[in-house]
Amino acid sequence: MKSGRVGKDSSKNIGNFYEGMAADYLEKQGYRILEKNFRCPKGEIDIIARDEEYLCFIEVKFRSSEENGGPEGAVNRKKQKRLSGAALYYLMQKGYPDTVPCRFDVVGVTPERILLIKNAFSFKG
C-alpha cells in the first residue's frame, strides 16, 4: 500500500469537496460559474466565474481550524503571482479583449464559515 499516494488522493478529494461547496456559495451570491479547476502551464485556478461585469479568478482555501490564521491568509505573494500568470493565460487562450474587467477573489472555508473576499489582491506580474 502506497501511503503517500493515498494521502494525495485524499487531499485532492477534500479540495474538490470544498471547491464544490464554494462554487455553490458563489452561485447563491449571484456568480455564474464558467470553469472549475482550470489547468494550464502557468498553474491552476480553482474557479472562474462572472460576477456582473467582472470576470473573476477565484482561489478556494480550506482550513480545518483557524488556529494558525484563516484560510484566506494562505494566498501568499507566490500564489498570487502563479494565479496571475494562469489568469493571463486563460484570457489569451479564450480570446478575451484587454478591456474585460477582471479581479481576483478568495473564498476561505472552515467548518464554521465561508468567507468571500472580493478583489483580494491585484495582478502580480
C-alpha positions in Angstrom: 0.0 0.0 0.0 1.4 3.4 -1.0 0.5 5.7 1.8 1.8 8.8 0.1 -0.5 8.3 -2.8 -3.5 7.7 -0.7 -2.8 10.9 1.2 -2.5 12.8 -2.0 -5.8 11.4 -3.4 -7.5 12.1 0.0 -6.2 15.7 -0.1 -7.5 16.1 -3.6 -10.9 14.7 -2.8 -11.1 17.1 0.2 -10.1 20.0 -2.0 -12.7 19.1 -4.6 -15.4 18.9 -1.9 -14.7 22.3 -0.6 -14.3 23.8 -4.0 -17.8 22.5 -4.9 -19.1 24.0 -1.6 -17.5 27.3 -2.6 -19.0 27.2 -6.1 -22.5 26.6 -4.6 -22.0 29.5 -2.3 -20.8 31.8 -5.1 -23.8 30.9 -7.2 -26.1 31.9 -4.3 -24.2 35.2 -4.3 -25.1 35.7 -8.0 -21.9 34.5 -9.6 -22.1 32.5 -12.8 -19.6 29.7 -12.8 -17.7 29.3 -16.1 -15.0 26.8 -15.2 -13.7 24.8 -12.3 -10.1 23.6 -11.9 -8.7 25.3 -14.9 -5.2 24.0 -15.5 -2.5 25.4 -17.8 1.3 25.5 -17.9 1.2 28.6 -15.6 -0.8 26.9 -12.8 -4.4 26.2 -11.7 -7.3 28.3 -11.0 -10.0 26.8 -8.7 -13.0 28.6 -10.1 -13.5 31.1 -12.9 -16.8 32.9 -12.8 -18.7 36.0 -13.8 -19.9 38.5 -11.2 -21.9 41.1 -13.0 -19.4 42.7 -15.5 -16.3 41.1 -13.8 -14.5 38.0 -14.9 -13.4 36.6 -11.5 -10.5 34.2 -10.9 -11.2 32.6 -7.6 -8.9 30.7 -5.2 -10.5 28.5 -2.6 -8.7 27.8 0.6 -9.8 25.3 3.3 -8.5 25.0 6.8 -9.9 22.6 9.4 -9.4 25.3 12.1 -8.4 28.9 12.3 -5.7 28.2 14.9 -2.9 29.4 12.6 -5.0 32.1 10.9 -7.9 32.0 8.4 -7.6 30.1 5.1 -7.8 33.3 3.1 -4.4 34.3 4.6 -2.8 31.3 2.8 -2.8 33.1 -0.5 0.7 34.5 -0.3 2.6 36.6 -2.9 4.0 33.5 -4.6 0.5 32.0 -5.0 -0.8 35.4 -6.2 1.9 35.5 -8.9 1.0 32.0 -10.1 -2.7 32.8 -10.2 -2.0 36.0 -12.1 0.0 34.0 -14.7 -2.7 31.4 -15.1 -5.4 34.2 -15.4 -3.4 35.9 -18.2 -3.0 32.5 -19.9 -6.8 32.0 -19.7 -7.6 35.4 -21.0 -5.3 34.9 -24.0 -6.4 31.3 -24.7 -10.1 32.3 -24.6 -9.6 35.5 -26.7 -10.9 38.0 -24.1 -10.2 41.6 -25.0 -7.8 43.7 -22.9 -10.8 45.8 -21.8 -12.6 43.0 -19.9 -12.8 43.9 -16.2 -11.1 41.2 -14.1 -10.5 40.6 -10.4 -9.1 38.0 -8.0 -11.4 36.8 -5.3 -10.6 34.4 -2.5 -13.1 32.1 -0.7 -11.9 30.9 2.7 -13.7 27.9 4.1 -13.6 26.4 7.6 -16.0 24.0 9.3 -17.7 27.1 10.8 -17.9 29.5 7.9 -17.4 30.6 4.3 -15.8 34.0 3.7 -15.7 35.6 0.3 -13.1 38.3 -0.2 -13.8 40.2 -3.4 -10.8 41.8 -5.1 -8.5 40.1 -2.6 -5.3 41.1 -4.5 -4.1 42.9 -7.6 -2.4 41.3 -10.7 1.2 40.2 -9.9 3.3 40.2 -13.0 
